[in-house]
Amino acid sequence: MKKETVELKEYETSQVLPHKLLTDDDRLFLKELTRYKDKHRFYFEELKRGFQIRAQSWVGVIELSNLRIQITPKFDRGFSRLVEMLCFLDDIPHHNWRDTSGELDKSDFVELLARMFLQELKKVIQSGIVKEYVTLEDNLNQMRGRPDFLINMRMNYATPTRMYCHFDELITDIPENQVLRTALEVLQRLPIQSSTKKRVRRLLGEFEDFCESYLELGWPHFQYNRLNAHYETSHDLAYYIIHQTFLKDMYKARDQTYFSLLMDMNDLFERFSAKLLQTYLPKPTYRVKPDKSFSHAIRSGEDCYRSIKPDIIVQNRSDQTNLVLDVKYKNYGPNRINNDDIYQLSFYAHSFHRDTSKPCSVHLIYPKYADEQAPEENLSLLPGTPHALHLHTKPLSIETTLDLIKSKRTQDLTNLATSLISGH
């Protein structure tokens, strides 16, 4: 049976859908999926006449037994732009963006992500599978490595033909390879094109010979060097696939799966803004410190009472001044800034303001969409008082920025990055 598809944009609410589209398992799955830590991915509301899905900032695909829900980003070209954002964040060369997204429908997010991961995995295999020496011990017929005489006397007193040894062995069953195998196992269960699924199965067969699946709850910490640097991008994509995917078996007899693949645009836009500044601001002049905690702002006596974590701090190396930039993935073009955000930004600005001879200011970066006007604004907070503050709003077009990156217009990108930290 062909599934019904509901397409929403961020923060949109679906029409009332009939109850018959959901099974009991679907309802349980949606209720488990709605919350992530202390946030709502989306809202699932059951009404007398049916049910509704109210999207938030999480975008992607939710696959149910009889229904597919697609929540697309607000910027143009939907999921293909989202894949381009991931490419920029993970330093995937721009020609790979075209290879991955040029021939596919803009809404086929799972297929886009799968193809991009397979491209990187092919490069990993061509460059060489990483191996690592591990120390093993065993009771062997021939001596290998270093004999352990104490254990050997205890175990082999009556069998002098054996020797208990400690030895080093080069293996491929290590986390670097295990996470790639696990990502392939996840992709194998997703609704991707048959040709793509064949590539997944072939590569999975190869990795089954190399290693086991990665079964730990936390993501491993990798130290990259000249031997494993070619793994870094594939690990980033594997992280997206594994940690952004929620899978659950449904009808095992029919070998079907329902799942979600959702990404938080709040997090991606913050990282996107920080990466833009880190990459294109003149490095001799500026130092960008994203998402760093500070303990000096709220204290109880000599002790830190609570840390604060501004989204981005830009330090001017010439005069050692700090500019606070806060990134809000909110539609502040046609709308006024929330009071809560103003209070937060004011506190951040005063916390890092050291040069009282200069006005205190803070910058707010928010997304600008193609069909909306988003002029820069300069808000004066508490004017005429010792606590006066200038709040500069800085709209950032994701589409325009990505086009500049793909066109390698470095000077335009430097100008754009500089404009985000300059006053009016």
N, C-alpha and C positions, 0 to 999 in steps of 0.2 A: 504494500500500500504506500502510495506517495505521501510524504509528510507535508503538512501545511507549514508554511514559513511566515513568521512574523518578523518584520524589520523595524527596528527602532534606532533613533539616534540617542546620544547621551542625554540623560535627564528627560527624555520623552516618556509618556505613559501610553501603553497599548490600549486599543479599544477593548471592550469587555469580550472575553473569549469564552466559548461554551465549556462547561465542566467536562463534557464527554471527551475533550482532547487530552485529558490527563488521566493516567492510571494512579492507583494508590502509591505505587513505587515512584512515579513522577513527582507526586506531591511531597513525598519524603525527601527525595533528591533535591527539589527546589528549596525546601525549608533548610536543609543542611548547607546549601550553597549560598544562601542569602548573606550570611555574615562571614567576615574575615577579620579575625582579631576583634577590634572594637569598632569596625567599620561595616557599613552595608554595601555589598556589591550591587545589589538591586533590591527592590521590594516586591514580594509576592503576596498579593491581596486576594483573598477569596470573598466573593460577594454572592448574594442570592441569585443573581442572574448569570453568574459565571466567575471568571477570575481576571485579574489584570497584572501586568508586569510593569513596574515603574523603574526605569533605568536610572543609574547614577553615573559616576565617572568611569566605571569599569566597562570595557568594550571587548567584544569577542563573540563567541558562539556558545549556545546552550542546546545540546541535542537531547531530545526526549523521545519517547517511543512513537508518538504520533505528531510531534511538533518540533520545529527547529526555530529557535529564537536567535536572531542576529542583532547585536547592539553595535552600531558603527560609530566611529569618531565623527565629530562635527565638521572637521575639515574636509576639503574636497578630495575625491578619488578614494575615500573610505579606507579600506584595509591596506591597499597598496601603499598609501602614504604612511600608515602605521609601520609597515615592514621597512620602508625607507628610514623611518626614525630609528628602528632597531639597528639597521645597518650602520647609520651614523654613530650611534652610541657604542657599537661593538667594532668599529673600524673596519667594516667590510667594504672593500673597494667598490666604487660607484658603478663600475661596469657590471658587477654581479647583481645590482638592483634591477637593471634592465633584463638580465638573463632570467631572473626569478619572476618578475611581475609583469613583463611586457605582454605576454600572451594569455594571461589569466584574467578572469572576471575580478573586478575590484572587491567583491564581497567574499571571495573564496579564501578566507584568512588561513584556515588550516592547511590548505594546499600550498599557499604561498610560503608559510613557515616551514612546512615539510620539505619543499624543494630547496629552500635556502640551506636548511640543515644538511641535506644530502649532498649538496655541492661542497660544503665545507668538510664533510666527512670523507668525500672522495679525495680531497687535498691531503687530509691527514694520512690516509692509506698510502697515497703516492709518495709522501715525504717520509713515511716510515712509522710503524707502530712502536710506541715507547715501551721499553722494558726497564726493569729495576732489579737490582740485586737485593735478595732477602736472605737472611741467615736461617737455615733449616737444621734439624737434627733428626737422625734416623739410625736404626740398627742395620748396617749394610754388609753385603758379602765381600766388598772390597773397600779398603780405606779411601776416604775422600775428605779433603779438608783437614780438620783438626780432630784427632781422637780424644774422647773423654774417657780417661782411664778409670776413674772412679765408678762411673755408671757402667762402663764396659765390664769391669770385674764383677759387678753385681748381677748384670743381665746375662753375660756370656761366659760364666765360669765353666760351664760344661760344654760350650760350643765355641771352641777357639777359632773356628773358621769365620766368625762374624766379628765386626768391630762397630762400636757405637761412636758416631762421628758428628761434629758440627761442621757445616759446609755452606758456602754461598752459592746461590743459584739465580740465574737471570730469568725473570718471569714477566708475563704480560698481564697477569691477573691482579691489577692494581687499580686504584680509584680513577686514574686518568682515563682508562679504557672502560671501566665498569659503568660510569655515568653515561657514556656514549651508547653502550649496549642497552641500558635502561631506557634512554630516550627513544631508541629504535623500537623497543618493546611497546612503549606508549603509542608511537606513531602507527604501529601495526594494527592497533585497535581503533584507529580514528577513521572517519569516512573521507578518505582521500581517493584520488583517481587510481584506477586499476594499474596503470603503468607506473605510477609513483609507488604504489604498494608493492609491486614486484621488486623495485629497487630496494625498498625497505627490507623485504624478506631476504634478498640476496646478501645485503650488507649485514643483516642480523645473523645470518648463517656464518659469516666470517667472524663476527665478534663472539659468537658462541664458542668458537674454537680458541679465542684469545683469553676470555675472562668470564667470570660470573656476573650477575646483576649487582648493582649497588643497592644495598638494603638498609643503610644507615638513615636515620631520620634527618639529620642535618646535612647541609651541603658541604663537601670537603673543601678545605683551603688548599689551593694549588700555588706552588711557587714555580714561576715560569723561568726557564733558562734556554740556552741554545738548543738543548736536546728536546724540549717539549713545547717551545714557543708556538709551533704550528698547531697546537691543540687549543689555543686560547679562545678563538672565535667559536669553534665547535662546542666548547664547554659553555660559553655564554648562551648559545642557542639551545643547548641541551637543558640548561637551567630554566629557560622560558618554557620549554615543552613539558618538563617534569613538574615544576613547581607552580605553573599557571594552569595546569590541567587537573581536573577533578573527574576521575573515572569510576564507574560502578557497573558491575555485571548486572545484566537484566535477564534476558531469556537465553540461558546457556544452550538450550537445545537448538536454538536457531543461530547461535554464535553472534548475537547482537550485543552492542554496548551503547550506553548513553553516557554523555560526558559533557564537560564544559571546558572551554579554553578562554579565560578572561584575563585581561591586563588592566592595571590601574593607570589611567591617564594622568592622575595627579603625580604619581611617582615618575612616569616617563617624561612629562613636561618639565618637571624640576631637574631631572638628570639632563634633559636635552638643553635647557637653558645654561646649566653649569658647564656642560661640554662645549657649548658654543663660546662661552667666555674663556674657558681654559685654552681652547685651541686657537682662537683668533685675536684675543687681546694682545697687544705688544708685550712680550714676556720680559724684556729688560725693565719695563716700567711697572707692570702690575703682577700681583700674585693672587691667584684665585683659590679660596679655601671653601669648598662646598661641604655643607652638612657636618660642621664641626661643633662639638659641644664645648661650652664655656661655663666655668664654675664661679666666675667673679661677680656675677650680677645679683645674685640672691644669696645672702649669707646669714647665718645665725652665729653671732660672735665672730670667731675666726674660722668657723667651719662653713663649707658649702651647704646651703639648705636645699637648693634645687638648681640643676643645670639648665641652661637654655641652649637651643640649637637653631640659630638662623639658617635659612636655606643656603645662602651664599654670602661670604665676606670677600670683598675685593680690597686688597691692600695696595696702596700706592707706595712703591719702594722709595721714591724720591723724598717724600715727606713723612712716611710711615703712618699716614692716615688710613682709616678703615671705613669703607662704605658698605652698609648693609643692604642687600637685595633680598627681597622675599618673593617667592614664586607662588602664585595662586592660580590654579587651573579653574578659573571662574570666568563667567561671561561679563566682565566689567566694562566692556565697550559701551553698550547702551544702558548699563546699570550703575548705580552708585555703590561705592565700596561699603561693605558691612562694617558696623561699629566695632565688632569684635576684632576684625582684621586691623582697623585703625589703631585700636588700643595695643594690639600685639606689636605692630610695626613701630609705634611710638616708643614702646619700652625697649625694643631692640636698638633703635637709633640712639637713644640717650645712653644706653649701656656701652656703646662703642664710641661715643663722641668725646674726644679728648681736647681738641683745639677749640677753646671757647671764643677765639677771635674770628672763627668762621661759623656760618650758620649750620645748624644741625639738620641733616636731611636723610631720607631713606627712599629707596626705589622699590616700586611694586611692579613685577613683570607678570603679565597675564596674556592669554592667547587672543590673537586677532583673527577673525574668520573672514573669508573672502567676500561674503555678501553683507558685511556689517561695517559701519563707521566706528573707528576707535581712535579718536584724537588723544594725544598726550595731554595730561592735566598736571597742574601744579597746585596742590592743596596746601594752604597755610593752616597749621594747627596751633592753637593758643597764641595767635599773633599779639605782639606787644608785651609779652610776658617773658620771664627768664627761661621758660620752657618751650619757647617758640620752635616750630619744626616745619620743614618743607617736605611734603610727601609727593614724589614724582611718580606718575603712572607711566609704564612703559609697555605698550602693546607689542607683541611679537607674533608675526605671521609664520606659522610652521611651514606652510606651503612655500612661501617665498624663500625662506631660509634653506629648505631642502633643494629648491631649484638652483640657488646660488652654489650650494655645496656640490651638486652634481655637475654644474658647469665649471667648477674650480675657479670661481671668481673670488680669489682670496682677498683682494683689496676691498671689494664690496662687503665681504664678510667681516673684515677688520673694522670697517666703518660702522657696520651694524652692531658689532659687539661694543664698540666704543660709545655708540649712541645710547646703549642700555645703561651705561654708568655715568653719563654726562647729565648735567642739569639743563634746564630750559634756557 
